[in-house]
Amino acid sequence: MVAKTGVSDFEPDSHDSLIQSYAEIGQRWAPLFARYGPGNVTERLFKSLVSSIAVEIRDGAAAEGQKITDGATEARAYADPRTKAMLDEILFGRVQFAQAECDLEMVKEKLRRLDAVTRRGI
């Protein structure tokens, strides 16, 4: 009589475990890559925020009948708490991105080593 095996009986080997780790890290890394990797939109989002705050500042000054220089507008926009909050968010995200990138590289290196060892029959 042959024993039934099912999905619950599956025991991943070292290679399968590394592939699973890679996939899990990849799920965490992909959105971070889109936001902080090459060609990302973070800088444009930041500039958009600063520009919208500058418009608010200029509109507020105009509503009060005040004149404001471009330099003063820019300084106030960069001093706005929303700008600081976004910079903090960007810094935190970049740290997460760097860590996820390191984690991916570590798994890839382990896979390369395991594949090399397997090919050599060691």
N, C-alpha and C positions, 0 to 999 in steps of 0.2 A: 504494500500500500504506500502510495506516494503522499508525503505531507504537503498540504496546501501552503503556499507562500503568498503573502499579500503585501501591499504597500507598507503596512505597519511592521512587516518583518524586515524591511530594507535597512541595512546597516551601511552607511556611507563609508567608503575607504578614504584615505588621506586626500586623494585627488578630488573626489566628490565633495569633501568638506571644504577644500580650498576654493573650488568653483562656487560653492554655495556662499562662502564668505565674500568672494569677489562680487557676486550678484547683490548681496545685501549692502556691501559698501557702495557699489555702483548706484543703488537706489538712493542712497544718502548723498552721493557725490554729484549725480547728474544735475539736480536743481542748483547746487552750489556752483558747478562748472558754468551753467548758463548765466548765473548772476555775477560770478567773479573770475571766470576763466578768460582766455583770449577772446576778443571780440564781444565781451560782455556789454550789458546795457547800464551797469551801475553808474558809471560816470555821467551818462546822459540823464539818468533819473535824478542824480544829485543836482546837476545843472538846471534841470527842469524845476526842482523844488526851490532852489535859490532864486530862479527867475520869477516864479509865482509869488514868492515872499516879497521880492523887490517890487512887483506890481502892486501888491497890497500896501506896501510902504509908500510908494508914490501916490497911489489913490487916496490913502489916508492923509497925506500931506496936502494934496490938492483940495480935498474936502474941507480941510482946516484953513485953506488959503495960504499955505506955506510953500515956499520954494525949497527944494532939496536937491543937492548935487548928486551926480551919479556915484561919486565916491562914498558919500554918506549913505546913500541907498544901499550900495553894495556892502558896506561895513555893517549896517543894521541887519541886512539879510543874512550875512554870515554869523552874526551874533545871535540870531533868532534861535530859541530852544529847539525848534523843529530841525534846524540844520545840524545842531549838535547831536540830537537824537539819531538822525540818519547817519552821521559820521560814526557814532558808536556802533550802530547796527552794521554798517559796512565793515568796520574793524572786526567785530565779532564774527561776521560771516566769512571774512577772508581767513581768519584763524581756523574756522571749521573747515573751509575749503582746503587749506594747506594740510590739515590733519587727515582729512579724507583722502587727499592725493597721496600722502605718505602711506596710509593704510593700504591703498590700492597697489602701490608700488611694492610694498612688502609681500602682499599676496602673490603678485605676478612673479616676484623673485623666488618665492617658495615653489610656485608651480614650475618655473624654469628648472629649478634644482631637482624637483621630484621627477620631472620628465627626463632630465639628463641621467639621473640615477637609474630610472626605469629602463632607459635605452641601453645603458651600460650593463645592466643586470647586476648591479652591486647590491 
